[in-house]
Amino acid sequence: MTSKAPLAISEDFIVPNWGRDCRRLFYTDPDVTNLNHGSFGTVPDPVQRACEALTRECERNPDAFIRVQLFGRVTAARECLARLIGADPNTCVFINNVATAMNTVLHNFDWSSEDYVIYTDAIFQSITLAIENIPHPPQSSVFKLAGLTSQAAILEKFREHVKRIKGEMLSRSKVRVSNGDHVPKIVVVMESITASPSILLPWRDMVRICREEGVWSVVDAAHSLGQESEINLTEVDPDFWMTASIWPPCFDEFRANCSKWYYAQRGCAVLYVPFRNQAMIKTQLVPGVCHPVPGVAPSTFIHKFFWTGQTDPVPTLSIEFATAFRQRLGGEKKINDYCHALAVEGGRLVAKKLGTAVMDPTDLGELTANMTNIELPISRTIKPSNEVFLLFEEELIEVHKTFAPPFYYEGRWWVRASAQIYNDLSDFERLGKALVEVCQKINRLKTSNGSTQT
């Protein structure tokens, strides 16, 4: 099937200076300081206008657009995305969200109680649920990131952890390869950039270690596209890799990627499966229907993911608009260099105002992508509760007109702030002032209630 020509955005906008001037390209309320790009993202005006034009084109003749044109347009979008992540287009399919992608991958393994799944102590909630819902549950092992203050330290401890679990698996298993029974395995589920706390993991080297140790690698890269430059999956060669947007009934964090950091519309997601593993994916959570498509028939793997029910096709196709917009801004490296430097400097500014510290102790912020974790001066006797989270949201959003999500990790309270091209240090200054007041109010909860919050 010949793909359509790349979709384009309007060229009638001037690229402003980084920082506050860039707000003119977005729809953010002028009274609001957005330091939480990492949760929901935001769509730039040129991308949104291009998407609206595409919607009108679809609505003029839905049958022609969906039955005749859509597969070619989706193919072009896959080719665009494949170039971004250094992959063959026929290893990339669009899928609803990371929860669907992760469950699809995990449910296609042949599991037994002698197998192991390794994951970190900072894993996102929906991924934990996916692991817990595996049929014939394997053993699980948590690799603790807490206290590891460099990528080198993470890699050293990660290899040690994998080797230890291999030893445990072999000692527990009574299966022999020669008898044709189930051969035990280890599957490592890792995030390229964890959500809360936000930690840039050395995931490329972790995949290499998995390969060297003979274990499977499944990478949740929900925060990578738009935060990491020069992704090359052909070179890194994970067993599975996914980036997606999900909308779970969870009040503290939502997961996206193309629709988050990359400026595409919400709901744009991808699953990467190298050719060697495509035969493993025998089914999806919602099985795809292989309707006839114009032109040369696609591979079974590509075809089964094309149509899983009626959804809006525009978010998937918006990846091309987002790519054109980011190229117009100067490209991935320029965008991410600015956002990373701002996250590092801005996080330290807020920490100084709060009298605390950032989680990443390295001089250059090697554990930081475009999000920074700042410790909050909240009493450790105050434990997570709906009351605390709702007060935090109400005060920051309604009173101070800003937001950065709080989280509780290893017995301490933290906040995660995102840096974007429309932010500058004055935004972090504003956040710091707001957090001083909010933390004081939360600390008074214990005194006013006369007991520790739980």
VEXDREN-2710 file (C-alpha; in Angstrom, 1 decimal):
% VEXDREN-2710
k/r/px/py/pz
1/MET/0.0/0.0/0.0
2/THR/1.4/3.4/-1.0
3/SER/1.3/5.8/1.8
4/LYS/-0.2/9.3/1.4
5/ALA/2.0/12.4/1.2
6/PRO/2.9/13.7/4.6
7/LEU/0.3/16.0/6.2
8/ALA/1.3/19.6/6.7
9/ILE/0.7/22.4/9.1
10/SER/0.2/26.1/8.3
11/GLU/3.4/28.1/7.9
12/ASP/1.7/31.4/8.9
13/PHE/3.2/31.6/12.4
14/ILE/6.4/33.1/13.6
15/VAL/8.6/31.1/16.0
16/PRO/9.0/33.2/19.1
17/ASN/11.8/33.2/21.7
18/TRP/11.8/30.4/24.2
19/GLY/9.9/31.0/27.4
20/ARG/7.0/33.2/28.0
21/ASP/6.8/34.5/24.4
22/CYS/6.1/30.9/23.3
23/ARG/2.8/31.0/25.1
24/ARG/1.3/32.7/22.0
25/LEU/1.5/29.3/20.3
26/PHE/-0.6/27.6/22.9
27/TYR/-4.1/28.1/24.4
28/THR/-3.0/28.4/28.0
29/ASP/-5.0/30.9/30.1
30/PRO/-2.7/33.9/30.5
31/ASP/-3.4/33.9/34.3
32/VAL/-2.3/30.2/34.6
33/THR/1.3/29.0/35.0
34/ASN/1.4/25.4/33.5
35/LEU/4.2/23.4/35.1
36/ASN/2.5/20.1/34.6
37/HIS/3.0/19.4/30.9
38/GLY/4.0/15.8/32.0
39/SER/0.5/14.7/32.9
40/PHE/-1.7/15.9/30.0
41/GLY/0.4/17.8/27.5
42/THR/-1.1/20.6/25.5
43/VAL/-1.7/20.9/21.8
44/PRO/-0.2/23.9/20.0
45/ASP/-2.4/26.2/18.0
46/PRO/-0.9/25.3/14.5
47/VAL/-1.3/21.5/15.3
48/GLN/-4.9/22.0/16.6
49/ARG/-5.9/24.0/13.5
50/ALA/-4.5/21.3/11.2
51/CYS/-6.4/18.6/13.1
52/GLU/-9.6/20.6/12.8
53/ALA/-9.1/20.9/9.1
54/LEU/-8.5/17.1/8.9
55/THR/-11.7/16.5/10.9
56/ARG/-13.7/18.6/8.4
57/GLU/-12.2/16.7/5.5
58/CYS/-13.3/13.4/7.1
59/GLU/-16.8/14.6/7.8
60/ARG/-17.3/15.7/4.2
61/ASN/-17.2/12.1/3.1
62/PRO/-16.6/9.6/6.0
63/ASP/-16.8/6.5/3.8
64/ALA/-14.2/7.8/1.4
65/PHE/-11.9/8.9/4.2
66/ILE/-12.2/5.8/6.4
67/ARG/-12.7/3.0/3.9
68/VAL/-10.5/4.3/1.0
69/GLN/-7.9/6.7/2.4
70/LEU/-7.4/5.9/6.1
71/PHE/-5.1/2.9/5.8
72/GLY/-2.8/4.9/3.5
73/ARG/-2.8/7.9/5.9
74/VAL/-2.2/5.6/8.9
75/THR/0.7/4.0/7.0
76/ALA/2.2/7.5/6.4
77/ALA/1.8/8.3/10.1
78/ARG/3.6/5.0/11.1
79/GLU/6.4/5.9/8.7
80/CYS/6.7/9.3/10.3
81/LEU/6.8/7.8/13.8
82/ALA/9.2/5.1/12.7
83/ARG/11.7/7.7/11.6
84/LEU/11.5/9.3/15.0
85/ILE/12.2/6.2/16.9
86/GLY/14.7/4.5/14.5
87/ALA/12.5/1.6/13.6
88/ASP/11.1/-0.2/10.6
89/PRO/7.6/1.0/9.9
90/ASN/6.3/-2.6/9.8
91/THR/7.4/-3.0/13.5
92/CYS/5.2/-0.1/14.6
93/VAL/1.4/-0.2/15.1
94/PHE/-0.9/2.4/16.7
95/ILE/-2.9/1.2/19.8
96/ASN/-5.3/2.9/22.2
97/ASN/-3.0/3.3/25.2
98/VAL/-0.1/2.0/27.2
99/ALA/-2.4/-0.1/29.4
100/THR/-3.8/-1.9/26.3
101/ALA/-0.3/-2.3/24.9
102/MET/1.2/-3.7/28.1
103/ASN/-1.7/-6.1/28.7
104/THR/-1.5/-7.2/25.1
105/VAL/2.2/-8.0/25.4
106/LEU/2.0/-9.7/28.8
107/HIS/-1.1/-11.8/27.9
108/ASN/0.7/-13.2/24.9
109/PHE/3.5/-14.8/27.0
110/ASP/3.1/-18.4/28.1
111/TRP/3.3/-18.0/31.9
112/SER/3.8/-20.4/34.8
113/SER/4.5/-20.0/38.5
114/GLU/8.2/-20.7/37.8
115/ASP/8.6/-17.5/35.7
116/TYR/9.6/-14.1/37.1
117/VAL/8.6/-10.5/36.3
118/ILE/11.0/-7.8/37.4
119/TYR/9.8/-4.2/37.8
120/THR/10.9/-1.1/39.7
121/ASP/9.6/0.5/42.8
122/ALA/8.6/3.5/40.8
123/ILE/6.4/1.7/38.3
124/PHE/3.2/3.3/37.2
125/GLN/-0.1/2.0/38.8
126/SER/-1.7/0.7/35.6
127/ILE/1.5/-1.3/34.8
128/THR/1.3/-2.9/38.2
129/LEU/-2.3/-3.9/37.6
130/ALA/-1.3/-5.4/34.2
131/ILE/1.3/-7.5/35.9
132/GLU/-1.1/-8.5/38.7
133/ASN/-3.7/-9.6/36.1
134/ILE/-1.4/-12.0/34.2
135/PRO/-3.0/-15.4/33.8
136/HIS/-1.1/-18.1/35.8
137/PRO/0.7/-15.5/37.7
138/PRO/4.5/-15.6/37.7
139/GLN/6.8/-14.7/40.6
140/SER/7.4/-11.0/41.0
141/SER/10.5/-9.1/42.0
142/VAL/10.9/-5.4/42.7
143/PHE/14.1/-3.6/41.7
144/LYS/14.4/-0.6/44.1
145/LEU/15.6/2.7/42.6
146/ALA/15.5/4.5/45.9
147/GLY/18.9/5.5/47.0
148/LEU/20.6/5.0/43.6
149/THR/22.0/8.4/42.7
150/SER/23.5/7.9/39.3
151/GLN/22.9/6.0/36.1
152/ALA/26.0/4.0/36.7
153/ALA/24.8/2.9/40.1
154/ILE/21.4/1.9/38.6
155/LEU/23.1/-0.3/36.0
156/GLU/25.4/-2.0/38.5
157/LYS/22.5/-2.8/40.9
158/PHE/20.2/-3.8/38.0
159/ARG/22.6/-6.4/36.7
160/GLU/23.1/-7.7/40.2
161/HIS/19.4/-8.0/40.7
162/VAL/18.8/-9.8/37.4
163/LYS/21.6/-12.3/38.2
164/ARG/20.2/-12.9/41.6
165/ILE/16.7/-13.6/40.3
166/LYS/18.2/-15.9/37.6
167/GLY/19.8/-17.9/40.4
168/GLU/16.6/-18.0/42.4
169/MET/14.6/-19.1/39.3
170/LEU/17.0/-21.9/38.6
171/SER/17.1/-23.1/42.2
172/ARG/13.3/-23.1/42.4
173/SER/12.6/-24.7/39.0
174/LYS/12.6/-28.5/38.7
175/VAL/11.9/-28.3/34.9
176/ARG/14.5/-29.7/32.5
177/VAL/14.8/-28.4/29.0
178/SER/15.2/-31.9/27.7
179/ASN/11.7/-33.1/28.8
180/GLY/9.9/-30.6/26.6
181/ASP/8.0/-28.9/29.4
182/HIS/7.8/-25.2/30.1
183/VAL/11.2/-23.5/30.3
184/PRO/11.2/-20.8/33.0
185/LYS/11.9/-17.2/31.9
186/ILE/12.4/-13.7/33.3
187/VAL/10.6/-10.7/31.9
188/VAL/11.8/-7.3/32.9
189/VAL/9.2/-4.5/32.7
190/MET/11.0/-1.2/32.7
191/GLU/10.1/2.4/32.2
192/SER/12.4/4.7/30.2
193/ILE/11.4/7.6/32.3
194/THR/9.4/6.9/35.4
195/ALA/6.4/9.0/36.3
196/SER/6.4/9.7/40.0
197/PRO/9.2/10.2/40.8
198/SER/10.4/11.2/37.4
199/ILE/13.7/9.4/36.8
200/LEU/15.5/9.1/33.5
201/LEU/16.6/5.5/33.5
202/PRO/19.6/4.2/31.5
203/TRP/17.0/2.0/29.7
204/ARG/19.1/1.4/26.6
205/ASP/21.9/-0.2/28.7
206/MET/19.3/-2.0/30.8
207/VAL/17.9/-3.6/27.6
208/ARG/21.5/-4.6/26.7
209/ILE/21.9/-6.2/30.1
210/CYS/18.7/-8.1/29.6
211/ARG/19.9/-9.4/26.3
212/GLU/23.3/-10.4/27.7
213/GLU/21.6/-12.2/30.6
214/GLY/19.1/-13.9/28.4
215/VAL/15.9/-12.3/29.8
216/TRP/13.1/-10.5/28.1
217/SER/12.9/-6.6/28.0
218/VAL/9.5/-4.8/27.8
219/VAL/9.9/-1.0/27.8
220/ASP/7.2/1.4/28.8
221/ALA/8.5/4.6/27.1
222/ALA/5.4/6.7/27.8
223/HIS/7.5/9.8/28.6
224/SER/10.3/9.4/26.0
225/LEU/9.0/10.8/22.8
226/GLY/9.4/14.5/23.2
227/GLN/11.8/14.3/26.1
228/GLU/14.5/12.1/24.7
229/SER/16.4/12.8/21.4
230/GLU/18.0/10.3/19.1
231/ILE/15.9/7.2/20.0
232/ASN/17.0/4.3/17.8
233/LEU/15.1/1.1/18.5
234/THR/16.8/-0.8/15.8
235/GLU/20.1/-0.3/17.6
236/VAL/18.8/-0.7/21.2
237/ASP/16.7/-3.7/20.1
238/PRO/14.3/-4.2/23.0
239/ASP/11.9/-7.1/22.8
240/PHE/8.9/-4.8/23.1
241/TRP/8.6/-1.0/23.4
242/MET/5.5/1.2/23.8
243/THR/4.5/4.8/24.1
244/ALA/0.9/5.6/24.7
245/SER/-1.8/7.7/26.5
246/ILE/-4.2/6.3/29.1
247/TRP/-7.0/7.8/31.1
248/PRO/-7.4/5.6/34.2
249/PRO/-9.7/6.5/37.1
250/CYS/-6.7/7.7/39.1
251/PHE/-6.5/11.1/40.6
252/ASP/-2.7/11.6/40.8
253/GLU/-1.3/10.9/37.3
254/PHE/-2.4/10.3/33.8
255/ARG/-0.1/8.7/31.2
256/ALA/0.5/9.8/27.6
257/ASN/3.3/10.4/25.2
258/CYS/2.8/11.3/21.6
259/SER/-0.2/13.3/23.0
260/LYS/1.9/14.6/25.9
261/TRP/5.4/15.7/25.3
262/TYR/5.3/15.5/21.5
263/TYR/2.4/18.0/21.0
264/ALA/0.1/15.5/19.2
265/GLN/-3.6/15.2/20.1
266/ARG/-4.5/13.2/23.1
267/GLY/-4.9/9.5/22.3
268/CYS/-2.0/9.0/19.9
269/ALA/-0.1/5.8/20.9
270/VAL/2.3/3.2/19.5
271/LEU/3.5/-0.3/20.1
272/TYR/6.8/-1.5/18.7
273/VAL/7.4/-5.2/18.2
274/PRO/10.5/-6.3/16.3
275/PHE/9.9/-8.9/13.5
276/ARG/11.3/-11.7/15.6
277/ASN/8.6/-11.4/18.2
278/GLN/5.5/-10.5/16.0
279/ALA/4.4/-14.1/15.8
280/MET/4.1/-14.1/19.6
281/ILE/1.3/-11.5/19.4
282/LYS/-1.6/-13.9/18.6
283/THR/-4.3/-11.7/20.0
284/GLN/-5.2/-8.3/21.5
285/LEU/-7.4/-7.4/24.4
286/VAL/-9.8/-6.2/21.7
287/PRO/-9.1/-8.4/18.7
288/GLY/-8.7/-6.5/15.4
289/VAL/-10.9/-7.1/12.4
290/CYS/-8.9/-7.5/9.2
291/HIS/-11.2/-5.7/6.8
292/PRO/-10.0/-5.5/3.1
293/VAL/-7.8/-2.5/2.5
294/PRO/-6.9/-0.9/-0.9
295/GLY/-3.5/-1.8/-2.4
296/VAL/-1.0/-4.5/-1.4
297/ALA/-2.2/-6.4/1.6
298/PRO/-0.2/-5.6/4.8
299/SER/1.4/-8.2/7.1
300/THR/-0.9/-10.0/9.5
301/PHE/0.7/-8.1/12.4
302/ILE/0.0/-4.7/10.9
303/HIS/-3.4/-5.6/9.7
304/LYS/-4.7/-7.0/13.0
305/PHE/-3.9/-3.6/14.7
306/PHE/-5.4/-1.4/12.1
307/TRP/-9.1/-1.7/12.9
308/THR/-10.2/-2.6/16.5
309/GLY/-13.4/-0.6/16.4
310/GLN/-14.6/2.9/15.5
311/THR/-12.4/5.6/17.0
312/ASP/-11.5/9.1/15.9
313/PRO/-8.6/8.7/13.5
314/VAL/-7.3/12.3/13.8
315/PRO/-5.2/11.9/17.0
316/THR/-3.3/9.1/15.3
317/LEU/-2.7/11.2/12.2
318/SER/-1.8/14.3/14.2
319/ILE/1.7/12.8/14.8
320/GLU/2.7/14.2/11.4
321/PHE/1.4/17.7/12.3
322/ALA/3.3/17.6/15.6
323/THR/6.5/16.5/13.9
324/ALA/6.2/19.4/11.4
325/PHE/5.6/21.8/14.2
326/ARG/8.6/20.6/16.3
327/GLN/10.9/20.8/13.2
328/ARG/9.8/24.3/12.7
329/LEU/10.7/25.1/16.3
330/GLY/14.3/23.9/15.6
331/GLY/14.1/20.1/16.2
332/GLU/14.3/17.6/19.0
333/LYS/17.7/18.5/20.4
334/LYS/17.0/22.2/20.6
335/ILE/13.7/21.7/22.3
336/ASN/15.0/19.2/24.8
337/ASP/18.2/21.0/25.6
338/TYR/16.1/24.0/26.6
339/CYS/13.6/22.0/28.6
340/HIS/16.2/19.9/30.4
341/ALA/18.3/22.9/31.4
342/LEU/15.2/24.7/32.7
343/ALA/14.0/21.6/34.6
344/VAL/17.4/21.3/36.4
345/GLU/17.8/25.0/37.2
346/GLY/14.1/25.5/38.0
347/GLY/14.0/22.5/40.3
348/ARG/17.0/23.8/42.3
349/LEU/15.4/27.3/42.5
350/VAL/12.2/25.9/44.0
351/ALA/14.1/23.6/46.4
352/LYS/16.1/26.6/47.6
353/LYS/12.9/28.5/48.3
354/LEU/11.4/25.6/50.1
355/GLY/14.6/24.8/52.1
356/THR/14.8/21.3/50.7
357/ALA/16.5/19.5/47.8
358/VAL/15.9/18.0/44.4
359/MET/15.9/14.2/44.1
360/ASP/18.6/14.1/41.4
361/PRO/21.9/15.0/43.1
362/THR/24.1/14.9/39.9
363/ASP/25.7/18.2/38.7
364/LEU/24.4/17.9/35.2
365/GLY/21.0/16.3/36.0
366/GLU/21.7/12.9/34.5
367/LEU/18.6/11.4/36.1
368/THR/16.5/14.3/34.9
369/ALA/14.8/14.6/31.5
370/ASN/12.4/17.5/31.4
371/MET/10.7/16.9/34.7
372/THR/12.2/17.5/38.1
373/ASN/11.4/16.1/41.6
374/ILE/11.6/18.5/44.5
375/GLU/11.2/17.5/48.1
376/LEU/8.3/19.3/50.0
377/PRO/8.7/20.6/53.5
378/ILE/5.7/18.5/54.7
379/SER/6.0/16.6/58.0
380/ARG/6.8/12.9/57.5
381/THR/4.1/12.1/60.0
382/ILE/1.5/13.3/57.5
383/LYS/0.7/10.3/55.3
384/PRO/-1.0/10.2/51.9
385/SER/-4.8/10.7/52.0
386/ASN/-7.5/12.1/49.8
387/GLU/-7.7/15.1/52.1
388/VAL/-4.1/16.0/51.5
389/PHE/-4.2/15.5/47.7
390/LEU/-7.5/17.4/47.3
391/LEU/-6.2/20.3/49.4
392/PHE/-3.1/20.4/47.3
393/GLU/-5.1/20.5/44.1
394/GLU/-7.6/23.1/45.3
395/GLU/-4.9/25.5/46.6
396/LEU/-2.6/25.3/43.7
397/ILE/-5.2/25.2/40.9
398/GLU/-7.9/27.4/42.3
399/VAL/-5.9/29.9/44.4
400/HIS/-2.5/30.1/42.9
401/LYS/-3.4/29.3/39.3
402/THR/-0.6/26.7/38.8
403/PHE/-0.1/23.0/39.4
404/ALA/2.6/20.4/39.8
405/PRO/1.5/17.0/41.0
406/PRO/2.6/15.9/44.6
407/PHE/3.5/12.3/45.4
408/TYR/4.7/10.3/48.4
409/TYR/7.9/8.2/47.9
410/GLU/10.0/6.4/50.4
411/GLY/8.5/8.2/53.4
412/ARG/8.8/11.7/52.0
413/TRP/6.6/14.2/50.1
414/TRP/7.7/15.4/46.7
415/VAL/6.4/17.5/43.8
416/ARG/7.1/16.9/40.1
417/ALA/7.5/20.0/37.9
418/SER/7.7/19.9/34.1
419/ALA/9.6/22.3/32.0
420/GLN/8.4/23.3/28.5
421/ILE/9.3/25.8/25.8
422/TYR/6.6/28.1/27.1
423/ASN/8.1/28.1/30.6
424/ASP/11.0/30.2/32.1
425/LEU/12.5/30.6/35.6
426/SER/9.8/33.1/36.7
427/ASP/7.3/30.2/36.5
428/PHE/9.3/28.1/38.9
429/GLU/9.6/31.2/41.1
430/ARG/5.9/31.4/41.2
431/LEU/5.5/27.7/41.9
432/GLY/8.0/28.0/44.8
433/LYS/6.0/30.8/46.4
434/ALA/2.8/28.9/46.1
435/LEU/4.3/25.7/47.5
436/VAL/5.5/27.5/50.6
437/GLU/2.0/28.5/51.4
438/VAL/0.4/25.2/50.5
439/CYS/2.9/23.2/52.5
440/GLN/2.3/25.4/55.6
441/LYS/-1.4/24.8/55.3
442/ILE/-1.0/21.0/55.0
443/ASN/1.4/20.9/57.9
444/ARG/-1.3/22.6/60.0
445/LEU/-3.6/19.6/59.3
446/LYS/-1.9/17.6/61.9
447/THR/-2.1/20.4/64.5
448/SER/-5.7/21.3/63.8
449/ASN/-6.9/17.7/63.7
450/GLY/-4.8/16.6/66.7
451/SER/-3.7/13.4/65.0
452/THR/-1.5/12.2/62.1
453/GLN/-3.3/12.0/58.7
454/THR/-3.5/8.5/57.2
END
